[in-house]
Amino acid sequence: MEARRMDYLLPLFFALAFALTAAAVEDDRAGPLFIHEPINRVDFSNTTGATVECSAMGTPNPEIVWIRSNGTAVTDVPGLRQVLPNGNLVFPPFRAEDYRQEVHAQVYVCLARNPVGSVHSRDVNVRAVVSQHYITEAENEYVIRGNSAVMKCKIPSFVADFVSIDAWLSDSGDTHVYSKGQTDYDGKYLVLPSGELHIRDVGPEDGYKTYQCRTKHRLTGETRLSATKGRLVITEPVGAKAPSISTDSTNLKRRAGQGFGMLCPAQGYPVPHFRWYKFEEGSSRKRAVTLNERVKQVSGTLIIKEAVVADSGKYLCVVNNTVGGESVETVLTVTAPLSATIEPQSQTVDFGRPAVFNCVYKGNPVRTITWSKDGRSLNLDGPVLRIDAVKKEDKGMYQCFVRNDQESAQASAELKLGSRFDPPQIVHAFSSETLQPGPPVHLMCVASGNPTPEISWELDGKKLTSRERIQVGQYLKMNGNGNVVSHLNISSIQTADGGLYKCIASSKVGSVEHAERLNVYGVPFIRPMDKRAIVSGETLFVTCPAAGYPIKSITWERDGRTLPINRKQKVFPNGTLIIENVERQSDQATYTCVVQNEQGFLVKGNLEVQVMVPPHITPFAFEAEAFAGDSVQLSCYVSRGDLPLTVSWRFDGRLVPGGNEAAADASLPPGISTERMGTRNSVLTIESVSAAHSGNYTCMARNKAAVVEHTAPLKVNVPPRWILEPTDKAFAQGSDAKIECKADGFPKPSVTWKRAAGDTPGDYKDLKMNNPDIKVEDGTLFINNIQKSSHGYYLCEAVNGIGSGLSAVIMISVQAPPTFDIKMRNQTARRGEPSVLQCEAKGEKPIGILWNKNNQRIEPTNNNKYTIREENLSDRVGSDLSIKRTERSDSALFSCVATNAFGSDDTSINLIVQENPEAPYGLKVLDKSGRSVQLSWAAPYDGNSAIKHYLIEHKVSKGSWEMDIDRVLVPGQQVIAHVINLRPATTYHVRIVAENEIGPSDPSDTVTIITAEEAPSGPPTNVRVESTDQTSLKVLWKPPEREEWNGEILGYYVGYKLATSDKKYIFETVEFSKEEGKEHHLVINNLKTYTQYSVVIQAFNKVGAGPMSEEVRQYTAEGKPEMPPTDTTCTTLTSQTIRMRWVSPPLTSANGVIQGYKVVYGPTDTWNDESTKLTMKTASSETILHGLQKYTNYSMMVLAYTSGGDGVASSPIHCQTEQDVPEAPAAVKGLVKSEESVLISWKAPTRPNGAISQYTVYMRAGDDEGKDVKKNTVEYSETSFEVKDMKKNGQYEFWVTASTVMGEGPPSNSVMIAPNARIPAKIASFDRIFTGKYRENLKLPCLSVGLPEPEVKWTVKGQSLAPGDNPHFRIVEGGLMVMGVTREDAGEYVCSVENSFGKDTVTHQLVVHAPPHTPQIVVAMTTTNSITMKMKPHASDKEPISGYTVRYKPEYGDWETVQVPADEAKYTLQELGCGLKYQMVVNAFNSIGIGDETDILTASTKGSKPISPEARNFIEVQSTSVTLHLGAWQDGGCSMNYFVIEHKKKNERNWNQVANNVKPNANFGVGDLEPAQWYHLRVTAHNNAGFTVAEYEFATLTVTGGTIAPPERGLINVNEYFPWIPDWMDLNVVVPVAATIVVLLVGMIVICVAISRRSRGPEQTRLRDDVVYNQSMPGTMGQTMGKQRPDLHDELGYIAPPNRKLPPVPGSNYNTCDRIKRGHSFRSPHATWDPRRHLYEELSLHPPGVRRLPPCPGSDGTVNGRGMEDEICPYATFHLLGFREEMDPSKAMQFQTFPHQNGTGHSGTIGPGGMVNGGTMGHMHSRSGSQSMPRANGRYSRVGGQGGHNNTFSPEYDDPANCGDEEDQYGSQYGPYGNPYDHYGSRNSVSRRSVGSARNLPMSSSPEPPPPPPRNHDPNDSKDSNEISEAECDRDQLVNRSYGVNVRANSKDGMTTEEMRKLIERNEAGPHQQHHQNGLTAYDTVAV
């Protein structure tokens, strides 16, 4: 048995050890927290939709769920609502009819949850707003003149939440808006923060204005003007009127931070005064509203700019004038957004410990504060949540919700359970069983918890312990989970072991139990039951401990009676007995449990119940009052309760011992005794009570049942008695007095102080406690700084209502030493005058007085200057010190010292001897301007009197100090001042005078000042504006007044803008005319038609601009209305009248005053024929058209006209006149068809006046008028009728009528006819004009009769037509069918019939309606963005056209189409690209169809590619950067788009891109460069016309800012570029030799060709050398060229433009030759012009010591007159820049050299413009690129004067496909020859930069030139295509290419590229090379 017990104990020891060492595992999980919580309100438009975001974080990640406010889940609604996986709630845009309230007007909540808990978001009020029409109205405001008015805008309530007032607009064009930062509240108009318009000081003129409010919808952004215009209705006051307020008290609710105005709409006369007050919270007291920067008052309106919650409250506006007053209240509630936080946000609490959460909230108002846990409401209100004892189920997420009527806020916090404690839990337990006796039974309970719980076992409520057959044990599992396992083992179960078994797991943090019944088969058995004691009044619970199984019944008995026997008793089948409210008399007894089985076996068990009665104390109390010394007694009697009883007493919780108990507590007051009187009574006695006996006395009775007590309080009244009685006191004057007076008693006495009214005791009065120096605290009197006035008798009283109280009279004495009322004072005296110093001392006499000066005793006996006199007064002693004559030395500190027995005191007198100040000095000018100077000076000695002020005296230099002086007063403390109101540019003399109380000083030294110039101070005068035309205004003015110029006027700024615009003026500059009194003018163009403009003018000088002139407004001339009348309608009145109505076009488009309307109308079927249209004028908006054709469809349109002309016509509308009776048939025929029949045919009425419904044929036999008339009705489609059964040879009369729905028309002419046997051939058809539609079939009728049947023949336009001759014509049933009518079919058609009795003919005219021919178009005008074309129909078109179709496109773009009305002869294509080529085609159309298109017409808009600037204007070089002035680029007429900037070092190949999208018109810096380095810069400028590439070369400065020398120009190793050339080959030898041979061969060929052409060949191709030069005329070269061949200059100077695309540069996107190389003219005659020459070579062309080339004979070294055509050196080398063949590098550039007639070696070169570069022309050769091909025929424009400086030939490059003729292209320049020397396009023109040689040097000589070019070569004979001018290409780049070598075979001039290079190097090297390396001496480091 012991071993088994150890088996249970060992695991328990291990469990305890593990529990002591185990650490709690912290839960790393975290509850959900919102990252993005949705906002309170989501408003959106149905056109935009909305997304509501919701996201949260936590561990693990929380799930986001959307719910409604009632907790139901939110699901997707297709097309209306969608919940995204990321937690967002999406409301897509929807149609208005799809609105659903349960979706779009709902309160949603976002729920975030994870295993830790869940949290809810604030309420999300979603509201969708369906777009609906609304209007706003500006209301009229009624106001008395002089008062202020507030204009309001009425907004419909259903959109008031979303629509706010944006601005107010007046009919004068002014716009008033609210500005949050506005500071001016004094203006006429003020827009309040809430949108109302406040108008101050209303006058009569305000009644003529109207106002509209402009509102803005915050969801849709839509703005609209009010439908009505409000105005002020102004009432003139009639007598005085008291203020009246038009509104009652109002309640306002505004948000914090919102601005608004509180209105006080009062009117009165005189104008009332307004004052605002605010009531103090919770009271009727009010205080004036404090006005500051945030709170303003404007008239009666109180404006609060940014509201705060503290502004909430009740406000009162009080209005008064001299007649009366009125007031109105306004209750303001300022709401602040709600927010909340919970403190702490997370807390960990142990089990059983309390937890507290505080909800900290902000906002206003707050209606409710509620709490929830994990999304479920806790039904708890208030800011504090308390949990007294934390349980396991309390962990989770807690939230507090703060709500009001508008919004809500929430905060969340997490409660975690402490890791130290975990309440017990039963994780495994036994179950109920039914067993047989005998076998062992094992019951097990497993429990967990921290600390480790203990498990105990019970059977039917009794604890089980180990005994025989039963073992109880437990142990701790070692698997780490800390579970406790307990076993109950029964070795051999018996029937008596059955019952209810219970295992109980308990620890200090809680307990848990598990119970199950164990049934054992056997006879019933009852275990013994212990006696039960229960307190009376409680409820008895008992269960019968029965065993055995099965059991039939369990019952309870008492005294043999089966229970229950009363209603307090309850018996349950399981054996439980309950007795409620037990009592001893009725319930104390022995109860018997009776158990019986099915076999009737019965067993009983007894239970004795004892009922215990607790004590009950009869209530007791002391008498009402007890006074000190009285004897009191209390009796405590226990009326019932079981004995034995214990009775004790306590006084204020302290035990009062009984008579035989231990000694009393020392803290107890003496005299308290108790005595036991029997078993149930105890008496407490106090013989003599005192104040110490006051307190609570408690009697406590105890027995086995309970402990009860009863308490009675005792209060002892004690009269006052002194604790500290006051006595007489004496204090020194000025000290702090303290007099104590303290008393004791019950109740506590009140101590007061009084003072005797006089000098004797008696007649005491309360102290004045309003004196801050006197106070009484706890009976102690304090007198601070006691003075003589406090001397007297005082009374201290102590009273508590018991007895007469205590009092004491004392004397307070104040002993005073001498005192002076004034301790220090200043006294002044004038120098040289007598002075007296006085002092008076108070105090106890006797008092002695002495005088000191600067602490030195004054003895009058030693110094007769001073005299001392004393005077003894009643309460003081006085003393005088007299000074006979004051001097400056008397300025000192005098002291008067008084002494008595109690002390001494002194007073000081600072004597100040005053005199006039000295003169200021050090006057100097700190700053000056045109009208002021700033002066400074040194302050002088002030004469001991503060300088009151300085007088700055100034005058003009020519004035006098007596007559022309001006003064400026300056405060005396300043030594710097401004002198203003001076005149600019004027000389002044200035001095300064100081002045004090005594007088002024002498003036300072004079300073001469000249004021600066200043901007004009006056505006121009006589400003007027005249209208010149519809788009122009002429402004005229005169200069300002002369004295307002303030300098020389340089010009004027003329500003203009729309009169109604609030934008700034646009200014133009006009130069000043120096003619005295001349009127200036400026014409402003490109204005709007009939628009009022405001014009101002400013004069300016070199300082700046003066004031603007008064604004002058003027309208431009009236124009044509831009829009047609609207809402045109027509109404048919009768068959000949139509009414037409319309609405005037908008005033904004009228462009003037509409004078009337023109109605254009005509038949619809001839509408395109202008001749058929009629026009009617009218001044009204409707008219009636009379005299119209009946039953005719009319088209009509209307236009408005002004004095400027006719406006745009409205679109045609159509109306048809009513039907009428038709006219008579136009003709009637009667034809005999047989002996008994005739055929009546007729021609339809000329005017049917409606739809013919039928014809009626009337017949009457014979001539008798009285015979019957027969009629026959014929269908409307028939025009003949056969009458049969007629009498042979009888006469008949026929006539025909036509009918419409309106009735029968008049009869036709009648015909007489008689049937006959002879039937001649006749035609029933009539002559007609037929209209055939193009390409449709048409039948011409020819209905004939006759017997024999006649032969029908047709003649077409005079040509007989036989059947079958022409398939185009077919004869069908006598009629002629024209198949597919064409234009050629128009003409005359004749049908003839003939038989033996006669013949007849009918003639038809065929008119063909066909589509129009190709129209005629021509380009009339082009601008930079438009092309205007003229159009007119083809001359052969007969049918009027309906309009034109214009198709156009950019050259490489897509086609666009536009239709043009037929009446427009011109049409302008707008918004085109600048400088681009466009293609256009036009066709015409009419009612028949569409005509053919014209050929493509090509035209270009004006403008060109960008023009590059000079390097010196473009590049600014620094050491490590360059600044590019992009504004130096010219845009070519097309606005610049952007720049691409690249750079590289000089010898590098790859370009570095710096930026590819640089904006124009700014400076751009290129940084990160190395100092003292050569760089290449490439800039590509883009505009709409294309791009231009410019390449520049520059060198950065050194670190110190210096320049560097030009780079060495050594020869480049050719093998580097052409490695296949053998090393042994010396190209310096080979190339010149080869070049010489080629030149000789070419020269010989050219000479032969020239000779052969001279002698033979066509005349026009022969050479005429006498035109080129004349050897026999020395010195007359200029005359020869100028007279014999005036066009030679143009021919030789012509530069062909490019049109071939170059191969691309590797790594770039543009052509190699798209880079620009520039040339400059150099001021030296006969110098070789080279477009590649550097800028600095202009300076270094002829440095000192270098021989200049002599000028040409007959020249002076310059180019004069008309230009270079007057003088040319015969050996000038002409740089003929031509074209090259398809990028063939062999086409190298040649220099054509002309020999001088005198054989000199001097030469000059004609540049691209045909100018000698020795002249003064500056040349720019620019190559522009574009994304398209260059133009075939380039155009050059000459810039500048022909003979002046800076003449530039600038080629214009366009696209290659634009090869069409241009306007006057070169015609005026070249005359009948066209483009001169076009054949030179075949010559080589590759101009390259020198490689490996000195470059850009002037040439001293040139090789023998080739013969001159042929003279009369036809420019059109050249078959060579034009090529790009290689003078623009970079020669280094060409040499570096492989295609620049093998070129000899294709060179027509026999010179290779390399030979050309050598030739250029020789020409450029010259004799200067030996003196200057590379010919460069001037170190300008920028070149192009």
Disulfide bonds with the S-S distance in Angstrom:
Cys54-Cys110 1.91
Cys153-Cys213 1.99
Cys264-Cys317 2.04
Cys359-Cys400 2.15
Cys445-Cys503 1.93
Cys544-Cys593 1.83
Cys636-Cys699 1.78
Cys741-Cys796 1.75
Cys839-Cys896 1.93
Cys1130-Cys1215 1.97
Cys1342-Cys1391 1.79
Cys1474-Cys1534 1.65
Cys1713-Cys1929 1.57
Cys1752-Cys1769 0.78
